[in-house]
Amino acid sequence: MHDYILTLSCPDRMGIVHTVSSWLLTHHGNIIHAQQFGDLDTQQFFLRVHFSLPQEATVEALQHDFAGVAERFGMQYQLHDPRRKARLLILVSRQGHCLNDLLFRIGSGQMPAEVAGVVSNHTDFQPLVQSHGLPFHHLPVTPETKAAQERQILALVEQASVDLVVLARYMQILSSELCGALEGRAINIHHSFLPSFKGARPYYQAHARGVKIIGATAHYVTQDLDEGPIIEQDIERVDHAMGPRDLTRIGSDVESVVLSRAVRWHVEHRILLNGRRTVVFK
């Protein structure tokens, strides 16, 4: 048997699941796992089906064959071969906890992805990346060279057939042009203090204000800074006995876990966009 994943969204109406199931039946397909959601507010329907076929087929052939069903219901859809590992380009600056976590999870086979390379505007983590046998690209950036540096990033995305760009604490604001070019295939992580504590050393700012909860948010990158569709969030409680270094350590752990979840769900084709929100089939 050969596995495939179908994801789709469309205006909600009767007969969607029946029609998709009938299409699978005509191909002698077997449903391994299926999840669906109908949004009463937007009147949109979302479906993820993991299925198998007795005969191997190309994703392109299945997409072409499914096009008639999609047209009938006005679907946006994608078909995927789960055996194909997504290729990631990771961007990082001088905070390496998220990078280190992703490299370990991917390198140990815990995540169905492969790293095409790591880009940084500093050289701090070049030894770490090269110890994993991965390409490291030092692309320093200044206000004067920002446009040229971003063109280099896009060139790497194209040359390495990158599926997803991961901003693993990359402390540069992407231009509108780069955000547009990476729409739907770039994920960012940040602490959940925004907009209260902007700039450097946010956990020190949070400690000075006596916060009781810290957290992290992973979201898709859009031209609206830190306002893209949210994929995952988590929090940890803190108290008066903890210093700013404690908050930084705890925050780093939360950021790493939240980002890894978001990346995993993306590469496993579990996320569908619902306007400015997401539907995440876990």
C-alpha positions, 0 to 999 in steps of 0.5 A: 500500500502507498500512503498519501495525504489530502488537505482541502478547504471550501465553502461548507455544504452537504456532500463534501465528505461523501464525494471525497470518500467516493473518489477514494473508493473509485481508486480502491483507497483506504482511509487511515485517518481523517479529521474535519472541521466546519467553521460556523462563523466563516461557513468554511469546511476543512478536511485532512485525509491520510489514505493509502492506495494499492497502486503507487501514483504520482502526486501530480496524477492524483491532483489532476484526477481530483481536480473535477471534485475540487472544481465542483465544490470550489475547493482549495486542495493539496495532495502530499506524499508523506514519504517525502521529507520537507526541506527546511532553511533555518534562519538564526542570529545569536540565540541558538536554543531553537536552532539547537532543538530543531537540529536535534529533533530532525537529526534524530529522526523525530521530525519528518524533515531535512535541513537544507542549510542554516543562514545567520547574520553572525557566525556564533553557531557555525561550529554547531551547524557544521558538526551536524554536517549541514551547510552554514551560510554567513550572510551579514546584513546592514541597512545598506545591504539588506535588500541584497542579503534578502536576495541571497536568502531567496536564491538559497530557497530556490537553489535548495528546493526549500519548502519551509523557512524557519525563523529560529530567533532570527533578529531581523525584520524581513522586508515586505518583498521577502515576506510576500515571496515566502507567504505560507512557507515561513514560520516565526517564533517570538516571546508572548510579551509583544507588544508590552516588552519590545526590543532587547532583553525582554525577559529582563523587562518582564522581570522588572514588571513582575510578570506571572506568566511567560510564553511563546507564539509561533506564527506564519510570517506576513507583511504585518510584523508579528501578526501572521496567523497563529499556529501554536502558543504555550505558557509557563507560570513564574513567580517572585523568587525567579530572577531574569536569568530564570525567566530567560531559561524558562522562556527559551524552553517554551520557545523551543517547544512551541516552534518545534510543534509548529514546524512539525504540524506544517511538515506533516500537512496538518495546518490549513489557513482560515482567513487570519486564523489557522485550523490545526489537525493534531 
